Amino acid sequence: MSRTRLIALVAALLTLGLAAFLGATQPSAASAPTLRLVAPAGDLSALAPVTVELHAVEAAELGAWEFTLAYDPSFLTLTGLEAAPGLGNDQPDCNPAGERCVLLLGPRPTLGGTSLGAVSYGAAPGLNGEGVIALLHFQPTGRIGTTALGLSDALVTDTQGQAVTPLLESTTLTLGSGGYRLYLPSVSNNQ
């Protein structure tokens, strides 16, 4: 083998070895968690309140979340946002020295929807894996049909503040009679 080929072979092996070494020392990018809206199944009442759960899936030390929620106001009115135990305790007596406490952000109307979010703080670890992190409360307007609840412009952070764009899963609600019956008085022609 010629000296030039030998030098080229050694250089190639050194380059491959260096690339493998640097690749091994780089931290692998964590997979993005998923924010998923989970609505009650079936035909719901077009008049009774509805609660939709917000789930975090494949979370790693989840510390905060935010997104824009789009929905048709002719079908629904967002009446409230409630923190769920998956993210922490939103009670005024929360003790950050021993647990995770939550501050809710929103709802706040924005162009294209409603901005919602939550930030947690405290000594306890953030959510790992899957859990319900918020409850969205809606009041249907009485209109019957199927309506979408869409998520966009989302961001989540871990407990150290490292931000990542999550995967998003929206849902739909089917509003109808939902089992309500209206009983009318009987009418008779007997006099």
N, CA, C and O of each residue as an XYZ file, in Angstrom:
764
protein
N       0.858     -1.162      0.000
C       0.000      0.000      0.000
C       0.906      1.227      0.000
O       1.906      1.280      0.717
N       0.540      2.203     -0.811
C       1.372      3.391     -0.911
C       1.203      4.265      0.321
O       0.211      4.189      1.046
N       2.187      5.072      0.518
C       2.193      5.962      1.684
C       0.994      6.918      1.641
O       0.414      7.194      2.690
N       0.613      7.419      0.498
C      -0.527      8.339      0.362
C      -1.824      7.649      0.739
O      -2.661      8.223      1.435
N      -1.993      6.412      0.277
C      -3.201      5.667      0.623
C      -3.237      5.347      2.110
O      -4.307      5.392      2.718
N      -2.129      5.036      2.694
C      -2.049      4.743      4.119
C      -2.416      5.971      4.940
O      -3.159      5.857      5.915
N      -1.917      7.126      4.570
C      -2.248      8.382      5.286
C      -3.735      8.682      5.130
O      -4.383      9.091      6.094
N      -4.285      8.487      3.931
C      -5.710      8.728      3.701
C      -6.560      7.775      4.542
O      -7.574      8.192      5.102
N      -6.164      6.503      4.638
C      -6.890      5.520      5.431
C      -6.847      5.876      6.915
O      -7.870      5.809      7.595
N      -5.682      6.250      7.419
C      -5.550      6.645      8.826
C      -6.386      7.900      9.101
O      -7.048      7.986     10.135
N      -6.359      8.864      8.189
C      -7.144     10.091      8.360
C      -8.638      9.772      8.385
O      -9.381     10.330      9.192
N      -9.076      8.872      7.500
C     -10.484      8.495      7.467
C     -10.888      7.792      8.751
O     -11.955      8.067      9.299
N     -10.037      6.879      9.241
C     -10.338      6.187     10.497
C     -10.373      7.153     11.678
O     -11.238      7.036     12.545
N      -9.452      8.092     11.719
C      -9.455      9.101     12.783
C     -10.708      9.969     12.712
O     -11.300     10.292     13.742
N     -11.111     10.343     11.509
C     -12.317     11.158     11.341
C     -13.548     10.393     11.803
O     -14.388     10.942     12.516
N     -13.662      9.128     11.402
C     -14.791      8.317     11.841
C     -14.785      8.118     13.353
O     -15.834      8.187     13.992
N     -13.625      7.876     13.918
C     -13.521      7.714     15.368
C     -13.899      8.980     16.104
O     -14.602      8.926     17.113
N     -13.439     10.128     15.609
C     -13.778     11.417     16.225
C     -15.269     11.684     16.112
O     -15.887     12.144     17.071
N     -15.852     11.404     14.962
C     -17.295     11.610     14.772
C     -18.091     10.715     15.721
O     -19.075     11.162     16.311
N     -17.678      9.472     15.871
C     -18.371      8.558     16.785
C     -18.231      9.027     18.224
O     -19.185      8.952     18.998
N     -17.041      9.513     18.589
C     -16.812     10.009     19.944
C     -17.676     11.236     20.222
O     -18.323     11.312     21.266
N     -17.693     12.189     19.304
C     -18.493     13.398     19.498
C     -19.975     13.082     19.514
O     -20.723     13.679     20.288
N     -20.411     12.162     18.681
C     -21.818     11.761     18.682
C     -22.220     11.101     19.982
O     -23.350     11.268     20.441
N     -21.306     10.353     20.582
C     -21.608      9.674     21.845
C     -21.656     10.648     23.004
O     -22.361     10.393     23.980
N     -20.926     11.761     22.932
C     -20.909     12.701     24.043
C     -22.011     13.741     23.948
O     -22.267     14.451     24.921
N     -22.677     13.850     22.788
C     -23.774     14.794     22.649
C     -25.001     14.229     23.346
O     -25.312     13.050     23.176
N     -25.708     15.043     24.129
C     -26.940     14.520     24.717
C     -27.976     14.289     23.624
O     -28.083     15.079     22.686
N     -28.731     13.215     23.745
C     -29.751     12.959     22.742
C     -30.937     13.877     22.991
O     -31.287     14.159     24.138
N     -31.539     14.330     21.935
C     -32.697     15.209     22.064
C     -33.867     14.409     22.615
O     -34.192     13.333     22.113
N     -34.491     14.947     23.650
C     -35.641     14.275     24.235
C     -36.805     14.347     23.260
O     -36.976     15.334     22.544
N     -37.598     13.290     23.246
C     -38.758     13.324     22.375
C     -39.769     14.303     22.937
O     -39.885     14.477     24.150
N     -40.481     14.924     22.053
C     -41.462     15.922     22.464
C     -42.663     15.232     23.099
O     -43.127     14.210     22.592
N     -43.172     15.776     24.198
C     -44.390     15.218     24.780
C     -45.586     15.558     23.895
O     -45.472     16.347     22.957
N     -46.713     14.967     24.199
C     -47.954     15.234     23.483
C     -48.936     15.886     24.431
O     -49.096     15.440     25.568
N     -49.601     16.945     23.971
C     -50.742     17.515     24.685
C     -51.985     17.031     23.962
O     -52.150     17.266     22.765
N     -52.864     16.351     24.698
C     -54.035     15.704     24.095
C     -55.302     16.163     24.806
O     -55.395     16.101     26.032
N     -56.280     16.627     24.022
C     -57.597     16.935     24.570
C     -58.436     15.664     24.550
O     -58.512     14.984     23.527
N     -59.069     15.340     25.684
C     -59.903     14.146     25.788
C     -61.303     14.597     26.197
O     -61.522     15.069     27.313
N     -62.247     14.440     25.266
C     -63.628     14.855     25.496
C     -64.471     13.661     25.892
O     -64.135     12.524     25.560
N     -65.569     13.908     26.602
C     -66.490     12.803     26.886
C     -67.006     12.207     25.582
O     -67.240     12.928     24.612
N     -67.181     10.904     25.562
C     -67.618     10.216     24.350
C     -69.136     10.277     24.223
O     -69.863     10.460     25.200
N     -69.573     10.119     23.005
C     -71.003      9.995     22.752
C     -71.700     11.318     22.511
O     -71.077     12.372     22.377
N     -73.013     11.218     22.461
C     -73.880     12.367     22.229
C     -74.119     13.078     23.553
O     -74.743     12.526     24.460
N     -73.625     14.295     23.660
C     -73.738     15.070     24.895
C     -74.906     16.032     24.817
O     -75.365     16.372     23.727
N     -75.382     16.467     25.951
C     -76.455     17.442     25.980
C     -75.960     18.775     25.430
O     -74.838     19.198     25.706
N     -76.809     19.421     24.653
C     -76.478     20.738     24.114
C     -76.757     21.827     25.133
O     -76.619     23.012     24.831
N     -77.156     21.430     26.360
C     -77.472     22.407     27.404
C     -76.677     22.219     28.687
O     -76.526     23.172     29.451
N     -76.162     21.016     28.950
C     -75.473     20.724     30.215
C     -73.978     21.031     30.093
O     -73.400     20.865     29.019
N     -73.347     21.477     31.189
C     -71.906     21.751     31.170
C     -71.092     20.528     30.758
O     -71.479     19.390     31.024
N     -69.950     20.784     30.101
C     -69.066     19.730     29.606
C     -67.653     20.015     30.108
O     -67.194     21.157     30.076
N     -66.974     18.980     30.566
C     -65.574     19.107     30.984
C     -64.705     18.283     30.044
O     -64.965     17.103     29.812
N     -63.664     18.927     29.505
C     -62.701     18.283     28.621
C     -61.371     18.218     29.355
O     -60.920     19.216     29.918
N     -60.742     17.046     29.352
C     -59.455     16.870     30.042
C     -58.296     17.187     29.101
O     -58.343     16.886     27.908
N     -57.261     17.799     29.662
C     -56.009     18.000     28.945
C     -55.005     17.019     29.520
O     -54.667     17.080     30.702
N     -54.525     16.101     28.666
C     -53.550     15.097     29.082
C     -52.175     15.473     28.544
O     -52.054     15.998     27.437
N     -51.146     15.204     29.331
C     -49.767     15.240     28.852
C     -49.324     13.789     28.726
O     -49.521     12.990     29.642
N     -48.726     13.453     27.586
C     -48.295     12.084     27.313
C     -46.805     12.102     27.017
O     -46.331     12.958     26.269
N     -46.066     11.169     27.594
C     -44.612     11.053     27.438
C     -43.891     12.321     27.896
O     -42.938     12.774     27.262
N     -44.362     12.878     28.999
C     -43.740     14.078     29.568
C     -42.497     13.699     30.361
O     -42.406     12.602     30.913
N     -41.550     14.616     30.410
C     -40.335     14.438     31.202
C     -40.144     15.675     32.063
O     -39.748     16.732     31.573
N     -40.433     15.531     33.369
C     -40.304     16.646     34.318
C     -41.096     17.862     33.865
O     -40.585     18.982     33.887
N     -42.346     17.648     33.452
C     -43.188     18.733     32.958
C     -43.342     19.811     34.021
O     -43.722     19.529     35.158
N     -43.041     21.052     33.638
C     -43.137     22.163     34.574
C     -44.136     23.226     34.172
O     -44.643     23.944     35.034
N     -44.439     23.350     32.867
C     -45.374     24.367     32.392
C     -45.873     23.999     31.006
O     -45.255     23.207     30.293
N     -47.004     24.590     30.638
C     -47.556     24.388     29.310
C     -48.347     25.622     28.918
O     -48.813     26.379     29.769
N     -48.491     25.815     27.592
C     -49.351     26.870     27.063
C     -49.754     26.511     25.640
O     -49.025     25.812     24.937
N     -50.920     26.993     25.222
C     -51.376     26.800     23.849
C     -52.525     27.751     23.569
O     -53.057     28.395     24.473
N     -52.895     27.825     22.301
C     -54.087     28.550     21.884
C     -55.156     27.515     21.574
O     -54.929     26.568     20.822
N     -56.322     27.715     22.167
C     -57.466     26.828     21.972
C     -58.431     27.496     21.003
O     -58.845     28.636     21.217
N     -58.786     26.794     19.947
C     -59.769     27.292     18.985
C     -61.034     26.451     19.107
O     -60.971     25.222     19.147
N     -62.176     27.116     19.167
C     -63.464     26.434     19.211
C     -64.521     27.380     18.665
O     -64.297     28.588     18.577
N     -65.661     26.836     18.301
C     -66.749     27.614     17.716
C     -67.633     28.162     18.836
O     -68.325     27.391     19.500
N     -67.625     29.485     19.057
C     -68.428     30.055     20.140
C     -69.940     29.951     19.903
O     -70.725     30.210     20.815
N     -70.351     29.577     18.697
C     -71.785     29.369     18.492
C     -72.234     28.037     19.120
O     -73.430     27.829     19.326
N     -71.294     27.140     19.423
C     -71.588     25.874     20.096
C     -71.264     25.909     21.589
O     -71.997     25.337     22.396
N     -70.163     26.582     21.962
C     -69.626     26.483     23.317
C     -69.148     27.834     23.835
O     -68.795     28.732     23.071
N     -69.150     27.944     25.156
C     -68.495     29.054     25.846
C     -67.538     28.431     26.855
O     -67.939     27.584     27.652
N     -66.277     28.847     26.825
C     -65.311     28.378     27.818
C     -65.602     29.106     29.118
O     -65.489     30.330     29.188
N     -65.980     28.352     30.154
C     -66.360     28.969     31.426
C     -65.277     28.883     32.487
O     -65.362     29.573     33.503
N     -64.259     28.053     32.278
C     -63.217     27.961     33.295
C     -62.106     27.008     32.942
O     -62.243     26.132     32.088
N     -61.003     27.208     33.628
C     -59.816     26.371     33.521
C     -59.445     25.961     34.931
O     -59.401     26.795     35.836
N     -59.178     24.680     35.120
C     -58.850     24.153     36.449
C     -57.593     23.298     36.350
O     -57.476     22.464     35.452
N     -56.652     23.504     37.269
C     -55.454     22.671     37.292
C     -55.839     21.274     37.768
O     -56.713     21.116     38.620
N     -55.184     20.275     37.215
C     -55.409     18.889     37.619
C     -54.161     18.384     38.337
O     -53.078     18.938     38.148
N     -54.292     17.351     39.150
C     -53.178     16.873     39.971
C     -51.919     16.487     39.211
O     -50.834     16.486     39.793
N     -52.030     16.160     37.929
C     -50.848     15.772     37.169
C     -49.779     16.848     37.134
O     -48.590     16.534     37.068
N     -50.177     18.107     37.176
C     -49.209     19.201     37.138
C     -48.860     19.703     38.534
O     -47.738     20.154     38.762
N     -49.795     19.632     39.460
C     -49.527     20.093     40.817
C     -50.792     20.559     41.510
O     -51.901     20.304     41.041
N     -50.618     21.241     42.622
C     -51.707     21.688     43.479
C     -51.934     23.177     43.249
O     -51.008     23.973     43.406
N     -53.157     23.565     42.878
C     -53.435     24.991     42.667
C     -54.157     25.623     43.852
O     -54.686     26.728     43.739
N     -54.182     24.937     44.972
C     -54.849     25.462     46.155
C     -54.012     26.558     46.816
O     -52.785     26.537     46.727
N     -54.660     27.503     47.470
C     -53.901     28.596     48.101
C     -52.978     28.120     49.224
O     -52.018     28.813     49.561
N     -53.248     26.961     49.803
C     -52.405     26.460     50.889
C     -51.288     25.533     50.392
O     -50.704     24.792     51.183
N     -50.989     25.570     49.097
C     -49.925     24.733     48.539
C     -48.580     25.123     49.158
O     -48.273     26.307     49.291
N     -47.785     24.125     49.532
C     -46.484     24.358     50.148
C     -45.393     23.956     49.160
O     -45.133     22.764     48.996
N     -44.737     24.934     48.487
C     -43.725     24.598     47.491
C     -42.491     23.898     48.054
O     -41.694     23.348     47.293
N     -42.323     23.911     49.366
C     -41.177     23.230     49.957
C     -41.314     21.712     49.857
O     -40.314     20.995     49.897
N     -42.549     21.218     49.728
C     -42.733     19.782     49.684
C     -43.569     19.279     48.539
O     -43.708     18.068     48.369
N     -44.134     20.171     47.746
C     -44.982     19.740     46.636
C     -44.842     20.691     45.458
O     -44.130     21.692     45.535
N     -45.523     20.371     44.380
C     -45.530     21.208     43.184
C     -46.788     22.061     43.226
O     -47.888     21.531     43.381
N     -46.644     23.357     43.092
C     -47.753     24.298     43.109
C     -47.977     24.829     41.688
O     -47.047     24.871     40.883
N     -49.208     25.232     41.389
C     -49.569     25.634     40.030
C     -50.177     27.029     40.016
O     -50.982     27.382     40.878
N     -49.782     27.807     39.031
C     -50.419     29.083     38.718
C     -51.033     28.946     37.331
O     -50.345     28.587     36.376
N     -52.328     29.230     37.221
C     -53.015     29.147     35.934
C     -52.848     30.452     35.178
O     -52.852     31.529     35.775
N     -52.701     30.356     33.873
C     -52.550     31.510     32.993
C     -53.715     31.496     32.008
O     -53.795     30.614     31.152
N     -54.591     32.440     32.121
C     -55.733     32.512     31.216
C     -56.966     31.947     31.872
O     -56.955     31.611     33.056
N     -58.009     31.843     31.116
C     -58.117     32.051     29.686
C     -58.037     33.531     29.302
O     -58.537     34.410     30.005
N     -57.392     33.770     28.163
C     -57.238     35.121     27.639
C     -57.551     35.088     26.151
O     -56.896     34.367     25.399
N     -58.562     35.875     25.707
C     -58.890     35.888     24.277
C     -57.713     36.403     23.449
O     -57.067     37.388     23.807
N     -57.451     35.722     22.343
C     -56.401     36.133     21.415
C     -56.949     36.024     20.001
O     -58.030     35.479     19.780
N     -56.203     36.541     19.066
C     -56.584     36.401     17.668
C     -56.518     34.921     17.299
O     -55.454     34.308     17.387
N     -57.616     34.361     16.899
C     -57.634     32.959     16.506
C     -57.981     31.995     17.612
O     -57.908     30.784     17.399
N     -58.357     32.471     18.786
C     -58.733     31.537     19.840
C     -58.622     32.124     21.229
O     -58.786     33.327     21.433
N     -58.339     31.251     22.178
C     -58.190     31.626     23.580
C     -56.865     31.062     24.074
O     -56.584     29.878     23.893
N     -56.057     31.904     24.693
C     -54.764     31.482     25.222
C     -54.951     30.899     26.617
O     -55.571     31.517     27.483
N     -54.403     29.697     26.825
C     -54.467     29.006     28.113
C     -53.076     28.521     28.484
O     -52.255     28.243     27.609
N     -52.811     28.420     29.783
C     -51.529     27.897     30.214
C     -51.480     27.695     31.710
O     -52.400     28.069     32.436
N     -50.394     27.099     32.158
C     -50.151     26.893     33.579
C     -48.654     26.750     33.805
O     -47.927     26.213     32.969
N     -48.213     27.242     34.953
C     -46.811     27.157     35.363
C     -46.791     26.499     36.734
O     -47.579     26.858     37.609
N     -45.893     25.539     36.925
C     -45.766     24.915     38.240
C     -44.401     25.251     38.829
O     -43.446     25.535     38.106
N     -44.331     25.213     40.155
C     -43.094     25.502     40.867
C     -43.096     24.717     42.178
O     -44.148     24.309     42.670
N     -41.923     24.517     42.724
C     -41.821     23.814     43.993
C     -40.758     22.737     43.962
O     -40.152     22.467     42.925
N     -40.539     22.122     45.127
C     -39.463     21.144     45.294
C     -39.787     19.776     44.700
O     -38.871     19.033     44.347
N     -41.042     19.433     44.585
C     -41.412     18.113     44.058
C     -41.087     18.034     42.564
O     -41.048     19.058     41.883
N     -40.857     16.827     42.057
C     -40.557     16.686     40.624
C     -41.783     16.999     39.772
O     -42.920     16.925     40.238
N     -41.527     17.348     38.522
C     -42.602     17.567     37.560
C     -43.157     16.238     37.077
O     -42.649     15.173     37.426
N     -44.201     16.317     36.273
C     -44.847     15.118     35.758
C     -43.915     14.351     34.836
O     -43.311     14.922     33.928
N     -43.804     13.061     35.075
C     -43.077     12.140     34.199
C     -44.066     11.114     33.699
O     -44.807     10.524     34.485
N     -44.084     10.897     32.392
C     -45.019      9.933     31.817
C     -46.290     10.602     31.368
O     -46.260     11.595     30.640
N     -47.427     10.047     31.810
C     -48.730     10.551     31.376
C     -49.561     10.963     32.571
O     -49.481     10.354     33.638
N     -50.371     12.012     32.384
C     -51.283     12.439     33.430
C     -52.210     13.536     32.945
O     -51.946     14.199     31.942
N     -53.311     13.717     33.680
C     -54.243     14.810     33.396
C     -53.671     16.052     34.054
O     -53.413     16.061     35.258
N     -53.470     17.112     33.256
C     -52.820     18.317     33.782
C     -53.759     19.520     33.875
O     -53.416     20.520     34.505
N     -54.936     19.435     33.257
C     -55.905     20.532     33.365
C     -57.282     20.041     32.966
O     -57.428     19.051     32.249
N     -58.293     20.757     33.446
C     -59.683     20.511     33.081
C     -60.226     21.791     32.468
O     -60.112     22.862     33.063
N     -60.813     21.686     31.285
C     -61.411     22.823     30.602
C     -62.923     22.682     30.709
O     -63.491     21.675     30.287
N     -63.572     23.694     31.274
C     -65.014     23.650     31.495
C     -65.723     24.496     30.438
O     -65.375     25.656     30.216
N     -66.726     23.894     29.791
C     -67.488     24.560     28.741
C     -68.968     24.529     29.075
O     -69.456     23.612     29.735
N     -69.672     25.554     28.604
C     -71.127     25.575     28.655
C     -71.628     25.592     27.218
O     -71.395     26.564     26.499
N     -72.313     24.534     26.784
C     -72.887     24.541     25.441
C     -73.968     25.623     25.320
O     -74.618     25.980     26.303
N     -74.144     26.128     24.122
C     -75.109     27.208     23.876
C     -76.500     26.697     23.529
O     -77.442     27.486     23.453
N     -76.646     25.398     23.318
C     -77.927     24.833     22.920
C     -77.955     24.424     21.460
O     -78.890     23.753     21.022
N     -76.942     24.822     20.699
C     -76.869     24.445     19.293
C     -76.503     22.966     19.182
O     -75.621     22.490     19.896
N     -77.168     22.250     18.304
C     -76.940     20.820     18.129
C     -76.021     20.598     16.937
O     -76.180     21.232     15.894
N     -75.055     19.690     17.098
C     -74.129     19.354     16.025
C     -72.789     18.922     16.576
O     -72.639     18.711     17.779
N     -71.814     18.792     15.689
C     -70.460     18.399     16.079
C     -69.551     19.607     15.919
O     -69.601     20.303     14.905
N     -68.724     19.850     16.922
C     -67.811     20.986     16.893
C     -66.413     20.537     17.293
O     -66.246     19.622     18.099
N     -65.421     21.191     16.721
C     -64.018     20.838     16.976
C     -63.430     21.712     18.074
O     -63.788     22.881     18.221
N     -62.529     21.128     18.832
C     -61.687     21.854     19.784
C     -60.262     21.660     19.281
O     -59.743     20.544     19.295
N     -59.630     22.739     18.839
C     -58.316     22.640     18.228
C     -57.231     23.288     19.065
O     -57.477     24.276     19.757
N     -56.028     22.732     19.001
C     -54.866     23.258     19.706
C     -53.858     23.783     18.693
O     -53.676     23.193     17.628
N     -53.196     24.906     19.028
C     -52.127     25.443     18.180
C     -51.191     26.279     19.053
O     -51.473     26.525     20.226
N     -50.088     26.706     18.472
C     -49.116     27.591     19.128
C     -48.748     27.109     20.531
O     -48.754     27.894     21.479
N     -48.432     25.833     20.664
C     -48.173     25.237     21.973
C     -46.689     25.232     22.315
O     -45.822     25.212     21.440
N     -46.432     25.249     23.609
C     -45.081     25.163     24.135
C     -45.163     24.522     25.514
O     -46.070     24.833     26.286
N     -44.230     23.636     25.831
C     -44.122     23.076     27.177
C     -42.690     23.268     27.647
O     -41.769     23.371     26.836
N     -42.509     23.316     28.960
C     -41.163     23.384     29.527
C     -41.037     22.336     30.612
O     -42.026     21.898     31.199
N     -39.794     21.941     30.867
C     -39.551     21.060     31.996
C     -39.361     21.923     33.243
O     -39.472     23.147     33.170
N     -39.080     21.306     34.364
C     -38.956     22.048     35.618
C     -37.727     22.943     35.645
O     -37.612     23.809     36.512
N     -36.808     22.746     34.707
C     -35.621     23.596     34.613
C     -35.801     24.731     33.607
O     -34.897     25.546     33.422
N     -36.967     24.788     32.954
C     -37.262     25.848     32.010
C     -36.845     25.573     30.582
O     -36.886     26.478     29.748
N     -36.442     24.337     30.273
C     -36.077     23.986     28.900
C     -37.361     23.802     28.084
O     -38.184     22.941     28.398
N     -37.526     24.613     27.041
C     -38.758     24.606     26.255
C     -38.666     23.656     25.073
O     -37.599     23.462     24.490
N     -39.811     23.067     24.730
C     -39.919     22.202     23.561
C     -41.338     22.353     23.010
O     -42.284     22.593     23.760
N     -41.468     22.212     21.707
C     -42.783     22.259     21.072
C     -43.397     20.868     21.137
O     -42.825     19.914     20.610
N     -44.558     20.740     21.779
C     -45.168     19.414     21.908
C     -45.943     19.018     20.652
O     -46.252     19.849     19.797
N     -46.242     17.742     20.572
C     -47.182     17.247     19.575
C     -48.580     17.558     20.104
O     -48.791     17.597     21.316
N     -49.525     17.777     19.210
C     -50.866     18.203     19.627
C     -51.929     17.258     19.087
O     -51.876     16.840     17.930
N     -52.894     16.928     19.938
C     -54.031     16.110     19.532
C     -55.311     16.817     19.947
O     -55.601     16.960     21.134
N     -56.064     17.250     18.962
C     -57.321     17.949     19.203
C     -58.446     16.940     19.369
O     -58.206     15.732     19.361
N     -59.686     17.432     19.522
C     -60.822     16.537     19.693
C     -62.078     17.199     19.147
O     -62.046     18.347     18.704
N     -63.173     16.472     19.184
C     -64.475     17.011     18.792
C     -65.503     16.673     19.863
O     -65.340     15.725     20.630
N     -66.555     17.466     19.894
C     -67.692     17.217     20.780
C     -68.931     17.087     19.914
O     -69.123     17.860     18.976
N     -69.771     16.111     20.226
C     -71.056     15.964     19.552
C     -72.138     16.365     20.535
O     -72.344     15.721     21.564
N     -72.818     17.434     20.196
C     -73.857     17.976     21.070
C     -75.216     17.697     20.449
O     -75.465     18.017     19.287
N     -76.081     17.101     21.240
C     -77.418     16.759     20.766
C     -78.383     16.788     21.910
O     -78.269     17.617     22.813
N     -79.335     15.886     21.877
C     -80.326     15.854     22.948
C     -79.701     15.354     24.239
O     -80.114     15.753     25.328
N     -78.692     14.470     24.121
C     -77.945     14.015     25.292
C     -78.774     13.345     26.353
O     -78.373     13.328     27.516
N     -79.920     12.788     25.999
C     -80.719     12.062     26.985
C     -81.744     12.909     27.707
O     -82.508     12.382     28.515
N     -81.787     14.199     27.445
C     -82.812     15.020     28.083
C     -84.141     14.789     27.383
O     -84.211     14.737     26.155
N     -85.179     14.652     28.168
C     -86.514     14.488     27.616
C     -87.389     15.622     28.129
O     -87.280     16.064     29.272
N     -88.227     16.053     27.271
C     -89.179     17.092     27.631
C     -90.546     16.445     27.719
O     -91.044     15.900     26.735
N     -91.154     16.504     28.895
C     -92.471     15.904     29.103
C     -93.500     17.006     29.037
O     -93.486     17.948     29.829
N     -94.395     16.870     28.073
C     -95.483     17.834     27.911
C     -96.712     17.310     28.608
O     -96.902     16.099     28.719
N     -97.551     18.215     29.080
C     -98.792     17.731     29.706
C     -99.694     17.093     28.644
O     -99.687     17.476     27.474
N    -100.449     16.131     29.088
C    -101.355     15.487     28.132
C    -102.558     16.390     27.890
O    -103.031     17.080     28.793
N    -103.033     16.370     26.676
C    -104.163     17.206     26.278
C    -105.279     16.269     25.828
O    -105.046     15.311     25.092
N    -106.470     16.560     26.276
C    -107.604     15.692     25.918
C    -108.753     16.557     25.432
O    -108.908     17.697     25.868
N    -109.563     16.011     24.523
C    -110.724     16.721     24.009
C    -111.981     16.444     24.823
O    -113.047     16.962     24.491
N    -111.890     15.675     25.836
C    -113.055     15.370     26.677
C    -113.446     16.604     27.453
O    -112.610     17.306     28.022
N    -114.756     16.846     27.458
C    -115.221     18.040     28.180
C    -116.060     17.677     29.347
O    -116.534     18.558     30.065
